[in-house]
Amino acid sequence: MERTVPKSASDEIDLYIRTIYSLLRSTTDVQIRSLEEVHAGMNSSLHIEARKNNLDTSAFIYATLRLPSCIAEVNTIVLGQSRLVFARHGYQEVEKWQQVFTKARRRPTYYDNNGTLAVFIASQSDIEDVVPVLTAFQIEWNKIHNLLTRDSQLFTDQDQNIDPSKLAKWLDISLDDATRLNTIWGKDTGVVLNKIAQQRCNFKIRLLSGSLSEYWRATRIWYDNIEKSQPKLLDRPIYFISSNTHSIPNLLSGFALANKQPIIKYIEEGTDKNLQAEWKDLQASITPSSLENFLYYALKKFQQSEEGKSYLSLQNEDEAHNGIVRVPSEHSFDVETQVIELNNLDPSRLDPRLFASKGDADFLKNSNAMILNIDYPLGLGAYNILIKLAEHISEILGVYIMGKAATLNGVRGDVMIPNVVQDEHSQNTYLFQNVFSAADVMPNLVFGNVLDNQKALTVLGTFLQNARQMDVMYREGYTDIEMEAGPYLSAIFEMSRPKRHPVNEIVNLQGVSFDIGILHYASDTPLSKGKNLGAGTMSYEGVDCTYASSLAILRRIFSQERKRVGNSH
């Protein structure tokens, strides 16, 4: 069959990826500056001004949010799949180093306080994410260094009270961009600028093991931890969800709704003006927002405050009492898991939008099924995880995937429902029956639109795309750009066929014996200036589409389970 698919991986991007892996095959440290030219040459949509002398503020901020705050002190970045890999290469007890965190990525990362950063990776997708981020950061850091040192009178280490107008003048950027930088650096703005002015950035990176077997071993370590905690998984039917750590438990536990009063007290007596304004609008019915969604969002803010931090442990205890057990990752990549026993859920605590009346949930007490919900992995990590679960779990009743995506035809907050996925990893075009339609999501989506019958493209990485690709994608009708659907569908193929997934074929997954449901909510609009894949942070505006999608998934699971329980009794 003749097939026309978007050749989205351009020659420049192919060259960049090949260069990354050829350099990382080295047994010694590789200098990131070796990648700067090929990085700039791919003309990434996320780093459009890489070659220019002026600062690309958006690219620098994007990279900064995906690196720990100690990055200014780091010289060497070491990548490995597990504690054992690090130990074999001389990095003993790496988990006893200082654990550091980023604002926009979930990877176990440790700093030795002497210039070395250890980063745990789950698949080659992590490499294709980390390396471009480091390269972009280094390019833009050195631009700032040049700008600050061009005139000795312009910036001195005596400057401590740095407001955005000063920053804009020094870096030749807009006041808006300077304000964004100032917000990220906060009170450390002067310290960071002093550091940048004093030295150029010259990262070195090393991949300890690039073997496929190490990724599989890391996935096994991740799974063994779950099975040890929840051995019931082995012989119980499972509904698998890939989403996040908050929306599914919030809808099922009722913890936020049961603790409405302390949450509201925190809002009314706190300093968050936006939360207070939204709460007033809700009370006055000025906004059509959901009270439940608002409380779920406010709960997280409350738990981050001094007066609310004790509610984190209270929530974990409350969830466990209601059949929801959180299993954190250990010694491997960071993908938290929640194991939920349907017959232990309290129908009176469920979100009221899940059932028309509380009596409709009575069938749950007769269910032996469980929900396994994971915090969505990155790229090929999704394939490794689902394949590992399928090897051990006796019966998977459904695979439901919810996550962020970029949209080429919608706006932020829209929900996209694909039934075709072009996967850049396998080069396959997957055709499948998505169990969701617009009618499943619309009743609980207040602000956005639902676009079903869409075509999705699974890309290799957020930096690994350029304007030429975007044009090709859009002309071919691919409007939903994300990073996990393709690897999940490759795993589903192997769960339902007696062979490994093919490469560069049209693959028909119609007729698979279990549910396949994919919902993407738009966090970015890459055809709009500055709104590139992965660049957006959804904040409160993302609550509406996140919970509308989560509700659709849970309603589908409960509908299927009601039929299954009814047929077995």
Summary of the structure (lengths in Angstrom):
residues: 569
radius of gyration: 24.0
end to end distance: 47.1
largest distance: 82.3
contacts: 1951
relative contact order: 0.13
helix: 47%
strand: 17%
